[in-house]
Amino acid sequence: MHTSFTDALSPLDGRYAGKLAEVAHIFSEAGLMRERVRVECAWFLALAAGPAEKPLAGLPDPAKELLAALSKDPQGTDVPAIKKIESRTNHDVKAVEYWLRGELQSRGTSAADLEWMHFACTSEDINNLAYALMLKSARATLLLPMLKDLGGKIDALAARHRRRRHAGADPWPNRDAHDGGKRTRQRRSQTRSTAGLSRTCCDLGENEWAVGNFNAHVAALPRVDWPAFSAAFIESLGLKSNAYTTQIEPHDWIAEYCHALMRREHGAVWIFHATCGVTFQ
């Protein structure tokens, strides 16, 4: 049902919705579901290639192809179908699991093989990795290109106004022109350094069952080195494993990530101050 901007819970879905389509594609509920599907499929394939290689040896090729396709690019996720399942389960991650089970079953997967879907996972194991993948995607496809573009614009402003006076400055034009250009270059440097910090913030994830110690994993398959297997799986997603967790991944890295963005926004305010101060006399 269409909701008018005035009925939206947030301006992000209201007056600014038209400017945030790319952001919504990543961070909407549909975007979260797609990343959950990616993680579930990648986990199933990792099990099939490792600890569950023998039990899953008979997995049909069409099922393998679906899992491989969705683990690489989950855009084929049927979000409305998952929401329909969720209306019965009242559980979002379980709805993702049931949808995948149905898709695999329709491709010839046996009931025994389907039991490996979501093996030894809690919702948090899936969710924390999905969150990390969403933030990683946003940084690569939205934030860093935007910061690069902003840096280019500041370069142009610095070159254009390097000899113009800063409003309200003292009457020494040579020093003022130098200071105005210097301030603009400083803000440009701050923006670039924050972009670098955003790039180096670690995207952490965990997959250690409910209390962070692999109890269920070891009970089911005691001969597997689960900490090493889990770390390798997380790194295969392009993330970094966090071995020090309890029931959930603590998300401290997300706080660092957000603080880097805050510093970037703070720098942008000063950039506008510096460039506008040089421009308007």
Backbone as JSON, one array per atom type, in Angstrom:
{
  "sequence": "MHTSFTDALSPLDGRYAGKLAEVAHIFSEAGLMRERVRVECAWFLALAAGPAEKPLAGLPDPAKELLAALSKDPQGTDVPAIKKIESRTNHDVKAVEYWLRGELQSRGTSAADLEWMHFACTSEDINNLAYALMLKSARATLLLPMLKDLGGKIDALAARHRRRRHAGADPWPNRDAHDGGKRTRQRRSQTRSTAGLSRTCCDLGENEWAVGNFNAHVAALPRVDWPAFSAAFIESLGLKSNAYTTQIEPHDWIAEYCHALMRREHGAVWIFHATCGVTFQ",
  "N": [[0.85, -1.19, 0.0], [0.54, 2.2, -0.85], [2.22, 4.78, 0.83], [1.86, 8.06, 1.86], [4.18, 10.84, 1.86], [3.77, 12.37, 4.13], [2.82, 10.56, 5.92], [4.93, 8.96, 6.5], [7.27, 7.34, 8.66], [9.75, 8.38, 8.96], [11.75, 11.07, 7.68], [13.51, 10.0, 5.85], [12.13, 8.07, 4.46], [10.24, 9.68, 3.52], [10.17, 12.88, 2.6], [12.76, 12.8, 1.58], [12.99, 10.49, 0.17], [13.18, 10.17, -2.61], [15.79, 10.85, -3.12], [17.28, 8.87, -2.07], [17.29, 6.35, -3.22], [19.32, 4.55, -4.03], [20.57, 4.07, -1.62], [18.47, 2.92, -0.2], [18.15, 0.55, -1.6], [20.22, -0.98, -0.66], [20.03, -0.86, 2.19], [17.39, -1.34, 2.92], [14.64, -3.42, 4.12], [14.32, -5.39, 2.22], [16.87, -5.38, 1.1], [18.34, -6.32, 3.29], [17.23, -8.9, 3.51], [18.15, -10.04, 1.12], [20.91, -10.15, 1.59], [20.94, -11.88, 3.77], [20.09, -14.2, 2.49], [22.28, -14.58, 0.81], [24.29, -15.2, 2.71], [23.26, -17.54, 3.95], [23.23, -19.31, 1.75], [25.95, -19.35, 1.04], [27.02, -20.45, 3.37], [25.86, -23.02, 3.36], [27.05, -24.08, 1.03], [29.72, -23.99, 1.85], [29.7, -25.87, 3.91], [29.04, -28.11, 2.38], [31.33, -28.41, 0.92], [33.12, -29.0, 2.83], [32.92, -29.95, 6.09], [30.49, -31.38, 5.73], [30.8, -32.81, 3.42], [30.6, -35.54, 2.6], [27.9, -36.35, 3.43], [26.46, -34.57, 1.81], [27.08, -35.25, -0.74], [25.42, -36.13, -2.75], [23.97, -33.93, -3.62], [21.8, -32.33, -5.84], [22.66, -31.06, -9.12], [21.15, -28.78, -10.12], [20.38, -27.63, -7.69], [22.86, -26.99, -6.55], [23.67, -25.08, -8.41], [21.81, -23.04, -8.0], [22.39, -22.31, -5.32], [25.04, -21.44, -5.64], [24.68, -19.3, -7.38], [23.06, -17.5, -5.9], [24.67, -17.05, -3.68], [26.68, -15.63, -4.81], [25.42, -13.46, -6.07], [22.68, -12.13, -4.76], [20.42, -11.01, -5.94], [18.36, -12.32, -7.15], [16.63, -13.1, -5.19], [13.44, -13.89, -3.94], [11.72, -11.69, -2.56], [8.98, -10.92, -1.88], [7.84, -13.51, -1.63], [9.23, -14.51, 0.57], [8.35, -12.74, 2.55], [5.7, -13.51, 2.64], [5.9, -16.06, 3.72], [6.92, -15.31, 6.17], [4.7, -14.14, 7.32], [3.45, -16.29, 8.39], [5.37, -17.54, 10.0], [6.25, -15.54, 11.68], [8.85, -14.82, 12.0], [11.7, -13.51, 10.77], [14.29, -14.42, 9.81], [13.95, -17.18, 9.89], [11.98, -17.39, 7.97], [13.45, -16.81, 5.65], [15.11, -19.07, 5.62], [13.16, -21.12, 5.26], [12.14, -20.42, 2.77], [14.38, -20.85, 1.12], [14.73, -23.59, 1.54], [12.42, -24.53, 0.26], [12.96, -23.75, -2.39], [15.24, -25.28, -2.94], [14.22, -27.84, -2.57], [12.42, -27.99, -4.69], [14.19, -28.33, -6.69], [15.07, -30.85, -6.53], [16.4, -31.59, -4.17], [17.02, -33.7, -1.42], [15.14, -34.6, 1.58], [16.83, -35.18, 3.7], [19.19, -33.86, 2.96], [18.29, -31.24, 3.01], [18.24, -30.67, 5.69], [20.67, -29.65, 6.33], [20.56, -27.01, 5.79], [20.95, -23.89, 7.28], [22.43, -25.01, 9.28], [23.62, -25.4, 12.56], [23.39, -22.71, 13.15], [22.41, -19.57, 14.57], [19.95, -16.94, 14.43], [21.39, -14.6, 14.77], [23.93, -15.3, 13.87], [23.53, -15.29, 11.12], [22.49, -12.73, 10.72], [24.45, -10.84, 11.67], [26.52, -11.1, 9.87], [25.2, -10.43, 7.53], [24.62, -7.74, 8.04], [27.23, -6.69, 8.06], [27.98, -7.17, 5.4], [26.18, -5.51, 4.08], [27.0, -2.93, 4.94], [29.6, -2.96, 4.0], [29.14, -3.09, 1.25], [27.8, -0.64, 0.85], [29.82, 1.16, 1.48], [31.71, 0.64, -0.53], [30.3, 1.07, -2.94], [28.83, 3.43, -2.69], [29.71, 5.36, -0.63], [32.6, 5.75, -0.77], [32.97, 6.43, -3.56], [31.47, 8.83, -3.52], [32.95, 10.39, -1.71], [35.32, 10.57, -3.11], [34.48, 12.05, -5.32], [33.73, 14.38, -4.0], [36.22, 15.2, -3.05], [37.45, 15.82, -5.47], [35.93, 18.03, -6.28], [36.57, 19.82, -4.28], [39.27, 20.16, -4.78], [39.07, 21.56, -7.18], [37.78, 23.89, -6.31], [39.73, 24.87, -4.58], [41.79, 25.47, -6.36], [40.52, 27.39, -7.92], [39.91, 29.49, -6.17], [42.2, 30.2, -4.89], [43.55, 32.62, -4.72], [41.78, 34.43, -3.74], [40.17, 36.61, -1.4], [39.36, 35.85, 1.99], [36.22, 36.21, 3.52], [35.79, 38.69, 5.97], [38.37, 38.64, 6.88], [41.66, 39.85, 7.91], [43.2, 42.91, 6.66], [45.38, 42.13, 5.09], [46.12, 41.14, 2.16], [47.8, 39.26, 0.87], [48.52, 37.36, 2.84], [45.99, 36.56, 3.51], [44.98, 35.39, 1.18], [46.69, 33.26, 1.03], [46.0, 31.91, 3.42], [43.31, 31.28, 2.95], [43.43, 29.45, 0.77], [45.0, 27.54, 2.0], [43.37, 26.65, 4.1], [41.32, 25.46, 2.64], [42.73, 23.4, 1.38], [43.45, 21.99, 3.66], [40.94, 21.02, 4.55], [40.28, 19.42, 2.4], [42.28, 17.51, 2.66], [41.52, 16.4, 5.13], [39.09, 15.23, 4.44], [39.95, 13.3, 2.63], [41.57, 11.72, 4.28], [39.69, 10.73, 6.05], [38.17, 9.24, 4.32], [40.04, 7.28, 3.78], [40.2, 6.13, 6.33], [37.59, 5.13, 6.6], [37.78, 3.2, 4.67], [39.52, 1.42, 5.8], [38.33, 0.51, 8.11], [37.47, -2.35, 9.88], [35.39, -4.91, 8.65], [33.67, -6.81, 10.6], [32.71, -10.14, 11.61], [30.86, -12.9, 13.09], [30.46, -16.41, 13.76], [29.5, -18.44, 15.72], [27.65, -19.94, 17.11], [25.24, -19.96, 19.86], [26.45, -19.02, 22.27], [29.02, -18.35, 21.68], [30.98, -20.39, 21.62], [30.98, -22.69, 20.04], [29.59, -25.0, 20.84], [27.35, -26.56, 19.88], [28.24, -27.16, 17.33], [30.51, -28.77, 17.81], [29.33, -30.88, 19.19], [27.84, -32.06, 17.16], [29.7, -32.57, 15.08], [32.49, -33.55, 16.07], [35.18, -33.74, 15.24], [35.92, -31.7, 13.63], [37.72, -28.71, 13.06], [36.3, -26.2, 14.21], [36.57, -23.4, 14.93], [38.61, -22.58, 13.1], [37.42, -23.27, 10.67], [35.12, -21.68, 10.68], [36.27, -19.11, 10.71], [37.56, -19.12, 8.22], [35.36, -19.32, 6.54], [34.02, -16.87, 7.04], [35.94, -15.07, 6.16], [35.91, -15.74, 3.48], [33.73, -14.39, 2.61], [34.66, -11.9, 2.34], [35.03, -10.59, 4.69], [36.18, -9.98, 8.1], [37.04, -12.21, 10.64], [35.72, -12.2, 13.92], [36.8, -13.39, 16.79], [36.2, -13.05, 19.41], [33.52, -13.11, 20.98], [30.2, -13.18, 22.45], [26.97, -14.06, 22.87], [26.25, -12.51, 20.71], [27.81, -10.79, 17.95], [29.68, -8.04, 18.96], [29.55, -5.58, 17.63], [31.19, -3.37, 17.82], [32.87, -2.51, 15.83], [31.1, -1.43, 14.03], [30.33, 0.87, 15.33], [32.76, 2.24, 15.21], [32.94, 2.53, 12.45], [30.68, 4.16, 11.93], [31.46, 6.39, 13.36], [33.62, 7.24, 11.88], [32.28, 8.1, 9.62], [30.86, 10.19, 10.77], [32.94, 11.94, 11.38], [33.72, 12.52, 8.82], [31.46, 13.92, 7.92], [31.59, 16.08, 9.65], [33.96, 17.19, 8.77], [33.09, 17.93, 6.23], [31.35, 20.04, 6.78], [33.15, 22.01, 7.61], [34.56, 22.23, 5.28], [32.7, 23.44, 3.54], [32.43, 25.83, 4.93], [34.99, 26.91, 4.66], [35.32, 27.08, 1.85], [33.09, 28.57, 1.03], [33.51, 30.84, 2.5], [35.71, 31.86, 1.21], [34.64, 32.32, -1.26], [32.42, 34.13, -1.1], [32.39, 37.56, -0.72]],
  "CA": [[0.0, 0.0, 0.0], [1.33, 3.42, -0.95], [2.17, 5.67, 1.99], [2.27, 9.41, 1.49], [5.33, 11.33, 2.59], [3.37, 12.88, 5.43], [2.54, 9.41, 6.8], [6.16, 8.21, 6.7], [7.81, 7.41, 10.02], [11.01, 9.11, 8.94], [11.99, 11.82, 6.44], [14.24, 9.18, 4.89], [11.12, 7.43, 3.62], [9.29, 10.71, 3.16], [10.59, 13.92, 1.66], [14.07, 12.51, 0.96], [12.99, 9.14, -0.43], [13.63, 10.22, -4.0], [17.24, 11.03, -3.18], [17.94, 7.77, -1.35], [16.94, 5.07, -3.84], [20.48, 3.65, -4.0], [20.77, 3.7, -0.22], [17.38, 2.03, 0.17], [18.37, -0.75, -2.21], [21.16, -1.72, 0.19], [19.69, -0.91, 3.61], [15.99, -1.65, 3.17], [14.4, -4.78, 4.57], [14.6, -6.26, 1.08], [18.32, -5.5, 1.01], [18.77, -7.21, 4.37], [16.85, -10.27, 3.14], [19.06, -10.53, 0.07], [22.2, -10.51, 2.19], [20.71, -13.1, 4.55], [20.08, -15.31, 1.54], [23.67, -14.79, 0.4], [25.03, -15.86, 3.79], [22.73, -18.9, 4.1], [23.69, -20.12, 0.62], [27.39, -19.51, 1.14], [27.26, -21.38, 4.47], [25.49, -24.35, 2.89], [28.09, -24.51, 0.11], [30.94, -24.24, 2.61], [29.51, -27.16, 4.56], [29.06, -29.16, 1.36], [32.71, -28.58, 0.47], [33.96, -29.28, 3.99], [32.48, -30.94, 7.09], [29.35, -32.19, 5.27], [31.07, -33.21, 2.04], [30.04, -36.87, 2.33], [26.43, -36.35, 3.47], [25.88, -33.76, 0.74], [27.68, -35.64, -2.02], [24.38, -36.33, -3.76], [23.2, -32.71, -3.86], [21.58, -32.19, -7.29], [23.32, -29.93, -9.79], [20.33, -27.54, -10.12], [20.43, -27.03, -6.35], [24.18, -26.38, -6.43], [23.71, -23.88, -9.25], [21.05, -22.0, -7.32], [23.16, -21.87, -4.17], [26.2, -20.69, -6.11], [24.22, -18.03, -7.97], [22.58, -16.6, -4.85], [25.79, -16.68, -2.81], [27.46, -14.65, -5.55], [24.58, -12.29, -6.31], [21.36, -12.52, -4.26], [19.35, -10.18, -6.5], [17.26, -13.19, -7.54], [15.82, -13.44, -4.02], [12.01, -13.56, -4.06], [11.39, -11.04, -1.29], [7.56, -11.09, -1.52], [7.59, -14.89, -1.19], [9.76, -14.62, 1.93], [7.43, -12.01, 3.43], [4.49, -14.32, 2.78], [6.25, -17.1, 4.69], [7.08, -14.66, 7.48], [3.39, -13.9, 7.9], [3.1, -17.5, 9.14], [6.39, -17.88, 11.0], [6.56, -14.4, 12.55], [10.31, -14.85, 12.22], [12.23, -13.12, 9.48], [15.38, -15.28, 9.35], [13.37, -18.5, 9.63], [11.28, -17.3, 6.68], [14.49, -16.94, 4.63], [15.49, -20.48, 5.6], [12.08, -21.92, 4.68], [12.08, -20.13, 1.33], [15.49, -21.55, 0.48], [14.4, -25.02, 1.57], [11.45, -24.78, -0.8], [13.63, -23.62, -3.69], [16.12, -26.44, -3.11], [13.37, -29.03, -2.71], [11.87, -27.98, -6.05], [15.28, -28.69, -7.59], [15.42, -32.25, -6.3], [17.16, -31.83, -2.94], [16.35, -34.63, -0.52], [14.8, -34.09, 2.91], [18.02, -35.29, 4.55], [20.11, -32.78, 2.58], [17.72, -29.95, 3.42], [18.51, -30.44, 7.11], [21.93, -28.91, 6.47], [20.3, -25.58, 5.67], [20.98, -23.17, 8.56], [23.05, -25.92, 10.26], [24.39, -24.86, 13.68], [23.34, -21.25, 13.14], [21.32, -18.79, 15.14], [19.63, -15.79, 13.58], [22.47, -13.64, 14.9], [25.03, -15.71, 12.99], [23.2, -14.84, 9.78], [22.25, -11.29, 10.69], [25.63, -9.99, 11.84], [27.26, -11.16, 8.61], [24.42, -9.66, 6.57], [24.85, -6.32, 8.33], [28.58, -6.35, 7.62], [27.99, -7.13, 3.94], [25.46, -4.31, 3.65], [27.85, -1.78, 5.18], [30.73, -3.09, 3.08], [28.64, -2.72, -0.08], [27.52, 0.8, 0.82], [31.09, 1.88, 1.47], [32.37, 0.47, -1.82], [29.52, 1.55, -4.09], [28.23, 4.75, -2.47], [30.44, 6.33, 0.19], [33.92, 6.11, -1.29], [32.83, 7.24, -4.78], [31.0, 10.17, -3.16], [34.06, 11.12, -1.12], [36.27, 10.87, -4.19], [33.9, 13.14, -6.09], [33.82, 15.57, -3.16], [37.61, 15.63, -3.06], [37.72, 16.47, -6.75], [35.29, 19.35, -6.29], [37.33, 20.7, -3.4], [40.47, 20.49, -5.54], [38.72, 22.6, -8.15], [37.54, 25.12, -5.57], [41.0, 25.37, -4.06], [42.51, 26.07, -7.48], [39.78, 28.55, -8.41], [39.84, 30.58, -5.2], [43.42, 30.25, -4.07], [44.03, 33.99, -4.56], [40.69, 35.32, -3.35], [40.2, 36.92, 0.02], [38.38, 35.22, 2.88], [35.35, 37.23, 4.11], [36.02, 39.01, 7.37], [39.77, 38.49, 7.24], [42.36, 41.1, 8.09], [43.44, 43.58, 5.38], [46.63, 41.75, 4.45], [45.62, 40.25, 1.11], [48.67, 38.13, 0.53], [48.38, 36.33, 3.86], [44.62, 36.06, 3.48], [44.86, 34.47, 0.05], [47.41, 32.04, 1.42], [45.23, 31.2, 4.43], [42.1, 30.7, 2.36], [43.79, 28.24, 0.03], [45.51, 26.55, 2.94], [42.24, 26.05, 4.8], [40.63, 24.58, 1.7], [43.56, 22.2, 1.23], [43.35, 21.22, 4.9], [39.67, 20.31, 4.57], [40.37, 18.37, 1.41], [43.09, 16.45, 3.25], [40.73, 15.72, 6.15], [38.11, 14.37, 3.76], [40.63, 12.13, 2.07], [42.03, 10.84, 5.35], [38.52, 10.04, 6.58], [37.84, 8.2, 3.34], [40.95, 6.18, 4.02], [39.81, 5.47, 7.57], [36.4, 4.34, 6.28], [38.19, 2.05, 3.87], [40.28, 0.46, 6.61], [37.52, -0.03, 9.21], [37.29, -3.79, 9.66], [34.03, -5.44, 8.61], [33.81, -8.01, 11.42], [31.57, -11.03, 11.72], [31.08, -14.09, 13.88], [29.6, -17.55, 13.45], [29.98, -19.29, 16.81], [26.5, -20.47, 17.82], [24.53, -19.04, 20.74], [27.25, -18.44, 23.34], [30.36, -18.05, 21.21], [31.98, -21.43, 21.9], [30.83, -23.8, 19.1], [29.11, -26.21, 21.51], [26.51, -27.38, 19.01], [29.07, -27.63, 16.22], [31.35, -29.86, 18.29], [28.45, -32.01, 19.51], [27.43, -32.71, 15.92], [30.88, -33.04, 14.32], [33.57, -33.21, 17.02], [36.53, -33.79, 14.68], [36.14, -30.52, 12.79], [38.29, -27.52, 13.71], [35.26, -25.23, 13.93], [37.05, -22.01, 14.89], [39.33, -22.32, 11.85], [36.47, -23.37, 9.56], [34.28, -20.49, 10.75], [37.06, -17.95, 10.29], [37.77, -19.22, 6.78], [34.09, -19.01, 5.9], [33.76, -15.44, 7.14], [36.9, -14.39, 5.28], [35.49, -15.98, 2.1], [32.73, -13.37, 2.31], [35.33, -10.61, 2.28], [34.94, -9.99, 6.02], [37.21, -10.41, 9.04], [36.42, -12.94, 11.75], [35.89, -11.72, 15.29], [36.76, -14.59, 17.62], [35.89, -12.72, 20.81], [32.12, -12.73, 21.05], [29.37, -14.01, 23.33], [25.82, -14.47, 22.08], [26.23, -11.74, 19.48], [28.97, -9.99, 17.6], [29.4, -6.82, 19.73], [29.3, -4.46, 16.72], [32.04, -2.21, 18.1], [33.43, -2.02, 14.57], [30.1, -0.59, 13.39], [30.44, 2.16, 15.99], [33.93, 2.89, 14.62], [32.54, 2.84, 11.08], [29.78, 5.31, 11.98], [32.21, 7.55, 13.84], [34.4, 7.71, 10.73], [31.35, 8.87, 8.79], [30.58, 11.44, 11.49], [34.09, 12.83, 11.18], [33.66, 12.95, 7.43], [30.43, 14.95, 7.83], [32.12, 17.26, 10.34], [34.91, 17.8, 7.84], [32.36, 18.55, 5.12], [30.85, 21.33, 7.25], [34.26, 22.95, 7.56], [34.9, 22.45, 3.88], [31.78, 24.44, 3.04], [32.76, 27.07, 5.58], [36.21, 27.45, 4.08], [35.15, 27.43, 0.43], [32.12, 29.67, 0.92], [34.14, 32.04, 3.03], [36.59, 32.38, 0.17], [33.87, 32.69, -2.46], [31.56, 35.29, -0.91], [33.17, 38.64, -0.12]],
  "C": [[0.88, 1.24, 0.0], [1.13, 4.28, 0.3], [2.65, 7.05, 1.55], [3.45, 9.85, 2.34], [4.95, 11.8, 3.98], [3.03, 11.77, 6.41], [3.79, 8.61, 7.11], [6.65, 8.38, 8.13], [9.08, 8.24, 10.08], [11.1, 9.91, 7.64], [12.75, 11.02, 5.4], [13.3, 8.45, 3.95], [10.07, 8.43, 3.14], [9.89, 11.67, 2.15], [11.91, 13.61, 0.95], [14.12, 11.17, 0.24], [13.52, 9.14, -1.85], [15.13, 10.36, -4.16], [18.01, 9.82, -2.63], [17.64, 6.4, -1.95], [18.1, 4.09, -3.77], [20.76, 3.18, -2.59], [19.71, 2.68, 0.21], [17.58, 0.64, -0.41], [19.28, -1.62, -1.35], [20.6, -1.92, 1.59], [18.22, -1.16, 3.92], [15.85, -3.07, 3.72], [14.67, -5.77, 3.45], [16.1, -6.46, 0.91], [18.87, -6.42, 2.07], [18.42, -8.66, 4.04], [17.79, -10.84, 2.09], [20.39, -10.95, 0.67], [22.07, -11.72, 3.1], [20.73, -14.32, 3.65], [21.5, -15.62, 1.08], [24.43, -15.6, 1.45], [24.57, -17.31, 3.95], [23.25, -19.81, 2.98], [25.18, -20.38, 0.69], [27.75, -20.5, 2.25], [26.95, -22.81, 4.05], [26.58, -24.9, 1.96], [29.4, -24.8, 0.83], [30.86, -25.57, 3.35], [29.64, -28.31, 3.56], [30.48, -29.43, 0.85], [33.65, -28.95, 1.61], [33.39, -30.34, 4.91], [31.36, -31.85, 6.62], [29.55, -32.68, 3.84], [30.46, -34.57, 1.71], [28.52, -36.88, 2.38], [25.79, -35.6, 2.31], [26.44, -34.1, -0.63], [26.65, -35.78, -3.13], [23.54, -35.1, -4.04], [23.04, -32.49, -5.36], [22.25, -30.95, -7.87], [22.46, -28.67, -9.82], [20.34, -26.84, -8.76], [21.78, -26.35, -6.12], [24.26, -25.07, -7.21], [22.95, -22.73, -8.6], [21.83, -21.43, -6.14], [24.35, -21.01, -4.59], [25.79, -19.33, -6.65], [23.81, -17.04, -6.88], [23.69, -16.19, -3.89], [26.68, -15.64, -3.48], [26.7, -13.35, -5.73], [23.14, -12.63, -5.91], [20.21, -11.7, -4.82], [18.15, -11.02, -6.94], [16.37, -13.63, -6.38], [14.38, -12.99, -4.22], [11.54, -12.99, -2.72], [9.91, -11.16, -0.94], [7.22, -12.49, -1.03], [8.08, -15.09, 0.24], [8.84, -13.91, 2.92], [6.14, -12.8, 3.65], [4.72, -15.44, 3.79], [6.35, -16.49, 6.09], [5.74, -14.35, 8.13], [2.89, -15.11, 8.69], [4.08, -17.75, 10.27], [6.58, -16.79, 12.05], [8.03, -14.36, 12.91], [10.98, -14.62, 10.87], [13.33, -14.05, 8.96], [14.86, -16.69, 9.07], [12.61, -18.51, 8.31], [12.26, -17.42, 5.52], [14.9, -18.41, 4.49], [14.42, -21.33, 4.91], [11.95, -21.66, 3.18], [13.18, -20.87, 0.58], [15.25, -23.06, 0.47], [13.43, -25.37, 0.43], [12.08, -24.72, -2.18], [14.54, -24.83, -3.96], [15.3, -27.73, -3.31], [12.8, -29.13, -4.13], [12.93, -28.34, -7.08], [15.85, -30.06, -7.25], [16.21, -32.55, -5.06], [16.36, -32.71, -1.99], [16.06, -33.99, 0.83], [16.01, -34.13, 3.83], [19.02, -34.17, 4.24], [19.6, -31.41, 3.03], [18.0, -29.64, 4.88], [19.83, -29.71, 7.35], [21.74, -27.41, 6.26], [20.21, -24.96, 7.06], [21.61, -24.03, 9.67], [23.88, -25.14, 11.28], [24.4, -23.33, 13.73], [22.19, -20.72, 13.99], [21.02, -17.66, 14.17], [20.76, -14.77, 13.61], [23.66, -14.0, 14.02], [24.79, -15.22, 11.57], [23.14, -13.32, 9.73], [23.53, -10.47, 10.77], [26.48, -9.98, 10.58], [26.54, -10.36, 7.52], [24.62, -8.16, 6.78], [26.22, -5.87, 7.81], [28.65, -6.25, 6.1], [27.26, -5.9, 3.41], [26.34, -3.07, 3.81], [29.06, -1.79, 4.24], [30.33, -2.66, 1.67], [28.4, -1.22, -0.19], [28.81, 1.6, 0.75], [31.73, 1.83, 0.1], [31.63, 1.15, -2.96], [28.96, 2.95, -3.93], [29.18, 5.73, -1.8], [31.78, 6.73, -0.42], [33.85, 6.84, -2.62], [32.38, 8.67, -4.49], [32.14, 11.0, -2.59], [35.11, 11.47, -2.17], [35.78, 12.04, -5.02], [33.99, 14.45, -5.31], [35.24, 16.1, -3.14], [37.98, 16.34, -4.35], [37.13, 17.86, -6.82], [36.05, 20.33, -5.41], [38.66, 21.08, -4.05], [40.2, 21.65, -6.49], [38.48, 23.93, -7.46], [38.83, 25.73, -5.05], [41.79, 26.07, -5.16], [41.84, 27.37, -7.92], [39.9, 29.74, -7.47], [41.14, 30.77, -4.41], [43.93, 31.67, -3.86], [42.93, 34.97, -4.15], [40.66, 35.48, -1.84], [39.09, 36.19, 0.75], [37.56, 36.33, 3.55], [35.68, 37.45, 5.58], [37.47, 38.9, 7.81], [40.43, 39.86, 7.39], [42.77, 41.68, 6.73], [44.77, 43.23, 4.73], [46.32, 40.74, 3.36], [46.5, 39.06, 0.81], [48.52, 37.0, 1.54], [47.0, 35.7, 3.8], [44.43, 35.06, 2.34], [45.54, 33.15, 0.38], [46.59, 31.22, 2.4], [43.99, 30.55, 3.85], [42.4, 29.43, 1.59], [44.28, 27.15, 0.95], [44.36, 25.86, 3.66], [41.49, 25.07, 3.89], [41.41, 23.29, 1.51], [43.51, 21.34, 2.48], [42.06, 20.41, 4.93], [39.66, 19.18, 3.56], [41.18, 17.19, 1.96], [42.32, 15.68, 4.3], [39.72, 14.78, 5.52], [38.78, 13.13, 3.22], [41.09, 11.18, 3.17], [40.86, 10.09, 5.97], [38.07, 8.97, 5.61], [38.75, 7.01, 3.52], [40.61, 5.41, 5.28], [38.57, 4.61, 7.35], [36.79, 3.07, 5.54], [38.86, 0.99, 4.74], [39.5, -0.04, 7.83], [37.22, -1.49, 8.93], [35.81, -4.15, 9.67], [34.07, -6.79, 9.32], [32.53, -8.83, 11.4], [31.92, -12.21, 12.59], [30.1, -15.17, 13.46], [29.94, -18.64, 14.46], [28.84, -19.88, 17.66], [26.09, -19.53, 18.93], [25.41, -18.38, 21.8], [28.72, -18.29, 22.96], [31.39, -19.13, 21.44], [31.82, -22.7, 21.07], [30.34, -25.09, 19.77], [28.32, -27.12, 20.58], [27.31, -27.95, 17.86], [29.87, -28.86, 16.64], [30.52, -31.09, 18.64], [28.06, -32.77, 18.26], [28.61, -33.32, 15.18], [32.13, -32.7, 15.12], [34.97, -33.16, 16.41], [36.86, -32.58, 13.8], [36.75, -29.39, 13.63], [37.34, -26.36, 13.4], [35.73, -23.78, 13.98], [37.75, -21.66, 13.58], [38.36, -22.33, 10.66], [35.59, -22.12, 9.52], [35.03, -19.25, 10.27], [37.27, -17.95, 8.79], [36.5, -18.87, 6.02], [33.83, -17.51, 5.9], [34.69, -14.66, 6.21], [36.56, -14.62, 3.81], [34.41, -14.99, 1.66], [33.35, -11.98, 2.16], [35.29, -9.86, 3.6], [36.08, -10.5, 6.89], [36.53, -11.06, 10.24], [36.74, -12.3, 13.09], [35.72, -12.92, 16.22], [36.27, -14.31, 19.04], [34.46, -12.18, 20.91], [31.42, -13.6, 22.1], [28.17, -14.46, 22.49], [25.76, -13.74, 20.75], [27.6, -11.14, 19.21], [28.74, -8.61, 18.19], [29.18, -5.56, 18.9], [30.11, -3.21, 17.08], [32.6, -1.63, 16.8], [32.42, -1.15, 13.83], [30.1, 0.8, 14.02], [31.63, 2.94, 15.42], [33.63, 3.37, 13.2], [31.69, 4.11, 11.06], [30.51, 6.56, 12.45], [33.09, 8.11, 12.72], [33.52, 8.54, 9.81], [31.01, 10.2, 9.45], [31.71, 12.43, 11.29], [34.11, 13.36, 9.76], [32.64, 14.07, 7.27], [30.9, 16.23, 8.51], [33.12, 17.98, 9.44], [34.21, 18.51, 6.7], [31.81, 19.91, 5.52], [31.95, 22.38, 7.18], [34.71, 23.23, 6.14], [34.01, 23.54, 3.3], [32.08, 25.82, 3.64], [33.96, 27.72, 4.91], [35.98, 27.93, 2.65], [34.17, 28.57, 0.27], [32.71, 30.98, 1.44], [35.07, 32.67, 2.02], [35.78, 32.94, -0.97], [33.1, 34.0, -2.26], [32.31, 36.37, -0.14], [32.27, 39.76, 0.35]]
}
